[in-house]
Amino acid sequence: MRLIRLSICLFFGLLPLLATAQIYAEDVKPIFRELRALNGTWFMPTDRGDRLEIWTIANDSTLVGKTVRIKPETGDTVTLDLLRLEKRDTVITFITIARGQNKTEPVRYILTSAEYEGYIFENPEHDDPKKIKYRLLGNRELQINTEGQKGSRTVTNEYVFEREFAPSTMQVRLRAGLNYHNIRATGFLPKDDFGNAPKFDWKPGWEIGTGLTFKGRGGFISVNIELNVIGRFASAVSAFTVIEDTVVTNYVRNLTYNTTWLNIAFVPEITLRRDGRLSIMAGPYVGRLLTSGGKGIQKPEENKLYRANNDFKKTEIGLIAGMQYKVNFKNKDLDGVIGLRANLGLSDIDNLYTRYSDNAALSNGRISFFGASLYYSMNLLKL
């Protein structure tokens, strides 16, 4: 019996240590980086006046905060708690000094759990509260739950704050993905001797880019300014004859166009609910042709006068539209967005098909690239 009692005492005595062991040493740094999102002013209305929780970043391992109440009758500010978050070696500590309690001595709580449901700090030796849980819901809402003991009664409290005066935020993003493009033809294009118009088909490509994302105060609207390098490929089967003076030129194309473009895009983005995961986006882009070539049959043969590299004009204007979905990983540094978007060129990038005719009525054919891309984007400032 004594052995059983001793085992029970040891078990409950080691509970704080077992709880603390849930946080591994390698997790401490990224967890504290997440807690830096507390930085700012959080607001909650109450019957006794507005309550604010204010946090500032002191350095890479310390956040300093306080809880205040604003008296409705006078507007005076009363400090209720002084707060502090510290990362020391492999431990994250939450320190609070409550006004008029504990002889104004600091009470320390150790971070024992960090999950999607929140960050839990515990001090089993303190009566009320024994446990404090912070939960951030996006960038706009903060939930704080406390659990304590008063005599034989368990006491719980819940506080729900909203971020106040949240400044606009900027992200520097890296984007990489795959695309699938084709050539869109409109109007009249020259036909071969059998009456066949040019045919175009889809080909896969690639893209990589960077950009700035400016997030608005409300958490609904963002603006993306992007600089992308895009590899676009499309197949073309075409044949026609051009007669200029006494020179007869037979154009034949049965090849894959390989083009590389430098694109600048301005893309507003709307999140469907405040700081939600799903968003839609649309905006214009301007492209500049960097390289162009053709792999396959091309007649006349490659020379200084006729070559696939001259088949496209240098500048393109178009539209982008699509959606993005935020994804989270165990390693928060890898958090980012998966995006799916379509693009449609609006300007004519046809050089080849305007060579065959000087008649405006017969030269109204236009071609442009259109396609879709699937990509992953991440915020470089979080690395």
C-alpha positions in Angstrom: 0.0 0.0 0.0 2.8 2.4 0.8 4.4 1.6 -2.5 1.1 2.5 -4.3 0.8 5.7 -2.4 4.5 6.6 -3.2 3.9 5.8 -6.9 0.8 8.1 -7.0 2.7 10.9 -5.3 5.6 10.6 -7.7 3.2 10.6 -10.7 1.5 13.8 -9.6 4.8 15.3 -8.6 6.2 14.7 -12.1 3.1 15.9 -14.0 4.6 19.4 -14.5 7.8 17.9 -15.9 5.9 15.5 -18.2 3.7 18.4 -19.4 6.8 20.5 -20.1 8.4 17.7 -22.0 5.8 18.0 -24.7 7.6 21.0 -26.0 10.8 19.8 -27.7 13.9 21.9 -27.8 13.9 22.2 -31.6 10.2 23.5 -31.5 10.9 26.4 -29.1 12.3 28.9 -31.7 9.5 28.5 -34.3 6.8 28.5 -31.5 8.1 31.8 -30.1 8.2 33.2 -33.6 4.5 32.3 -33.9 3.8 34.1 -30.6 5.2 37.3 -32.0 1.9 37.6 -33.8 0.5 38.9 -30.5 2.3 42.1 -31.2 -0.3 44.9 -31.3 -3.4 46.1 -29.4 -6.3 43.8 -28.7 -9.7 45.2 -27.7 -12.7 43.7 -25.8 -15.8 45.7 -24.7 -17.1 45.0 -21.1 -19.8 46.4 -18.9 -17.1 48.1 -16.8 -15.3 49.7 -19.7 -13.2 48.7 -22.6 -10.4 46.2 -21.9 -7.2 46.2 -23.9 -4.3 43.8 -24.0 -1.3 45.4 -25.5 1.9 43.6 -26.7 5.2 44.9 -28.1 8.3 43.0 -29.2 11.2 43.9 -27.0 13.8 41.7 -28.8 14.1 38.3 -30.5 13.3 36.4 -27.3 11.0 38.7 -25.3 7.6 40.2 -25.7 6.3 42.7 -23.2 2.6 43.4 -22.6 0.0 44.7 -20.3 -3.8 44.5 -19.7 -5.6 47.8 -19.1 -9.2 48.9 -18.6 -10.6 52.2 -19.8 -13.1 53.7 -17.3 -16.3 54.6 -19.2 -17.2 57.5 -16.9 -13.8 59.3 -17.1 -11.8 57.7 -19.9 -8.9 57.1 -17.5 -6.7 54.0 -18.1 -6.2 51.5 -15.2 -3.4 48.9 -15.6 -4.7 45.5 -14.5 -1.8 43.2 -15.4 1.8 43.5 -16.5 2.7 40.7 -18.9 5.9 39.2 -20.3 6.8 36.3 -22.6 10.3 35.0 -22.6 12.2 32.4 -24.5 15.2 31.2 -22.5 17.1 28.2 -23.9 14.4 25.4 -24.3 11.7 27.0 -22.2 9.0 29.6 -23.0 7.7 31.4 -19.9 4.6 33.5 -19.5 5.0 36.0 -16.6 2.2 38.0 -15.1 2.0 40.6 -12.3 -1.6 41.2 -11.3 -2.6 44.5 -9.8 -3.5 44.0 -6.1 -2.8 40.3 -6.1 0.0 38.0 -4.9 1.6 40.9 -3.2 2.5 42.3 -6.7 4.9 39.4 -7.1 5.4 37.9 -10.6 3.7 34.5 -11.3 5.4 32.3 -13.9 3.7 29.9 -16.2 5.6 27.4 -18.4 4.4 26.6 -22.0 3.4 23.0 -22.0 1.5 22.7 -25.2 1.5 24.4 -28.6 -1.1 23.2 -31.0 -3.8 24.4 -33.4 -6.2 24.8 -30.5 -3.9 27.2 -28.7 -0.8 27.8 -26.6 -1.2 26.5 -23.0 0.8 27.8 -20.1 0.7 26.1 -16.7 1.7 26.6 -13.1 0.2 23.8 -10.9 1.4 25.5 -7.7 -0.7 28.6 -8.3 -4.4 28.5 -7.3 -6.1 30.9 -9.8 -5.3 30.6 -12.5 -3.4 27.3 -12.8 -3.7 27.3 -16.6 -3.8 30.0 -19.3 -4.5 29.3 -22.9 -3.9 31.8 -25.7 -5.5 31.0 -29.1 -5.0 33.2 -32.2 -7.7 33.1 -34.8 -6.0 34.5 -37.9 -4.8 38.0 -37.5 -7.9 39.5 -36.0 -9.2 37.6 -33.0 -7.5 36.4 -29.8 -9.2 34.0 -27.3 -7.8 33.7 -23.8 -9.1 31.0 -21.4 -8.1 30.6 -17.8 -8.7 27.8 -15.4 -8.1 27.9 -11.7 -9.1 26.6 -8.3 -11.0 28.5 -5.6 -11.4 26.1 -2.6 -12.9 23.0 -4.0 -14.4 24.8 -7.0 -12.9 24.9 -10.5 -13.1 28.4 -12.0 -12.9 29.2 -15.7 -12.9 32.4 -17.6 -13.0 33.3 -21.3 -11.9 36.6 -22.9 -12.4 37.3 -26.6 -10.4 40.2 -28.1 -10.3 41.7 -31.5 -7.2 43.3 -32.9 -7.5 47.1 -32.8 -5.7 49.5 -35.2 -4.1 46.6 -37.0 -1.5 48.1 -39.4 -1.3 47.0 -43.0 1.3 44.3 -43.4 3.7 43.5 -46.2 5.0 40.1 -47.3 7.8 39.2 -49.7 6.7 36.1 -51.5 8.5 33.5 -53.6 6.4 31.7 -56.2 7.1 28.6 -58.3 4.9 26.3 -60.3 3.9 24.6 -63.5 1.7 25.9 -66.3 -0.2 24.6 -69.4 -0.5 26.9 -72.4 -1.9 27.1 -75.8 -2.3 29.8 -78.5 -5.7 31.4 -79.0 -6.5 32.4 -82.6 -9.2 34.8 -83.7 -10.1 36.4 -87.0 -8.9 35.3 -90.4 -5.6 33.3 -90.5 -4.1 32.1 -93.8 -4.9 28.5 -94.9 -2.9 26.0 -96.7 -3.6 24.6 -100.2 -6.1 22.2 -98.8 -8.1 24.9 -97.0 -6.7 24.0 -93.5 -6.3 26.8 -91.0 -3.4 26.8 -88.5 -3.8 24.4 -85.6 -2.4 25.0 -82.1 -2.2 22.6 -79.2 -1.4 22.7 -75.4 2.1 22.2 -74.0 3.3 22.2 -70.3 5.7 24.9 -69.1 7.1 26.4 -65.9 7.2 29.6 -63.9 9.1 31.2 -61.0 8.8 34.6 -59.5 8.7 36.9 -56.6 6.5 39.7 -55.4 5.2 42.0 -52.7 1.8 41.4 -51.0 0.3 44.3 -49.1 -2.5 43.2 -46.7 -5.1 45.7 -45.7 -6.3 46.5 -42.2 -9.6 44.6 -42.4 -8.0 41.3 -43.4 -10.2 41.0 -46.5 -8.3 42.8 -49.3 -4.7 42.3 -50.4 -2.7 43.7 -53.3 0.0 41.6 -55.1 2.7 43.1 -57.2 4.6 40.3 -59.0 7.6 39.9 -61.1 7.7 36.5 -62.8 9.8 34.6 -65.4 7.5 32.3 -67.3 8.3 29.5 -69.8 5.4 29.0 -72.2 5.2 26.3 -74.8 2.7 25.6 -77.5 2.6 23.5 -80.7 1.7 25.0 -84.1 0.9 23.4 -87.4 0.6 26.0 -90.2 1.3 26.4 -93.9 0.7 29.3 -96.3 2.3 31.1 -99.3 3.4 34.7 -99.5 4.0 36.4 -102.8 5.9 39.7 -102.7 6.8 41.1 -106.1 8.3 38.1 -107.9 9.4 36.4 -104.7 7.3 33.4 -103.6 7.9 32.2 -100.0 6.3 29.0 -98.6 5.9 29.2 -94.9 5.6 25.8 -93.0 5.4 25.4 -89.3 5.1 22.0 -87.5 6.8 22.7 -84.3 6.7 23.5 -80.6 7.3 27.2 -79.8 9.6 27.6 -76.8 9.2 31.1 -75.3 10.3 32.8 -72.1 8.6 35.9 -70.8 9.2 38.4 -68.1 5.9 39.4 -66.6 4.9 42.2 -64.3 1.4 41.7 -62.7 -0.8 43.9 -60.5 -3.3 41.5 -58.9 -5.8 42.5 -56.2 -6.9 39.7 -53.9 -10.1 39.3 -51.8 -10.4 36.8 -49.0 -13.9 35.4 -48.7 -14.0 35.8 -44.9 -11.8 37.8 -42.6 -8.3 36.2 -42.6 -9.8 33.1 -44.1 -7.9 30.5 -46.1 -9.6 30.8 -49.5 -9.2 33.9 -51.6 -10.0 35.0 -55.2 -7.8 37.3 -57.3 -7.8 39.1 -60.7 -5.7 41.7 -62.4 -3.7 42.8 -65.4 -0.2 41.9 -66.4 2.4 43.1 -69.0 4.8 40.7 -70.5 8.1 41.1 -72.3 9.5 38.4 -74.6 13.0 37.3 -73.5 13.7 34.3 -75.7 11.8 32.5 -78.4 12.6 29.5 -80.6 11.0 26.6 -82.3 11.7 22.9 -82.2 10.5 20.9 -85.2 9.8 21.7 -88.9 10.1 25.3 -89.9 10.4 26.5 -93.5 12.1 28.6 -94.6 15.0 27.2 -92.6 16.5 29.1 -89.7 18.4 32.1 -91.1 18.7 35.8 -90.5 15.6 36.6 -92.4 13.1 33.8 -91.5 13.3 32.1 -88.1 10.9 31.1 -85.3 12.6 33.6 -83.0 10.9 36.4 -85.1 7.4 34.8 -85.0 6.3 36.8 -81.9 6.2 40.4 -81.0 8.1 41.6 -77.9 5.3 42.9 -75.7 2.1 41.3 -74.4 -0.8 42.6 -72.3 -3.3 40.4 -70.6 -5.4 39.4 -67.6 -4.9 37.0 -64.7 -7.7 35.5 -62.6 -7.7 32.7 -60.1 -7.8 31.6 -56.5 -5.5 30.8 -53.6 -5.7 28.5 -50.5 -3.6 28.9 -47.4 -1.9 25.7 -46.2 -0.2 25.0 -42.8 2.5 22.6 -42.0 4.0 21.3 -38.8 7.1 23.4 -39.6 5.4 26.9 -39.7 8.3 28.3 -41.8 6.9 26.3 -44.7 3.4 27.7 -44.5 2.2 29.2 -47.7 -0.5 29.2 -50.4 -1.4 26.9 -53.2 -2.7 28.9 -56.2 -4.6 28.1 -59.3 -4.9 30.8 -61.9 -5.7 31.4 -65.6 -4.2 34.0 -67.9 -5.5 35.4 -71.2 -3.4 37.5 -73.5 -5.4 40.5 -74.9 -2.8 42.0 -77.3 -1.9 40.5 -80.6 1.6 38.8 -80.5 1.4 37.7 -84.1 4.3 38.5 -86.3 4.3 35.4 -88.6 0.7 35.7 -89.8 0.9 39.3 -90.7 3.6 38.7 -93.3 1.4 37.0 -95.8 -0.9 39.9 -96.8 -0.9 43.7 -97.1 -4.7 43.6 -97.3 -6.2 44.7 -93.9 -9.4 42.7 -94.5 -7.3 39.5 -95.0 -4.8 40.3 -92.2 -7.2 40.6 -89.2 -6.1 37.3 -87.7 -4.8 37.6 -84.1 -3.1 35.2 -81.8 -2.2 35.3 -78.1 -1.2 32.9 -75.3 -3.8 31.6 -72.9 -3.4 29.0 -70.2 -3.5 28.0 -66.5 -0.9 27.5 -63.8 -0.7 25.7 -60.5 1.9 27.0 -58.1 3.1 27.3 -54.5 3.9 30.6 -52.8 5.6 31.3 -49.5 6.5 34.3 -47.4 10.3 34.8 -47.3 10.0 37.1 -44.3 9.0 34.1 -42.2 12.1 32.1 -42.9 
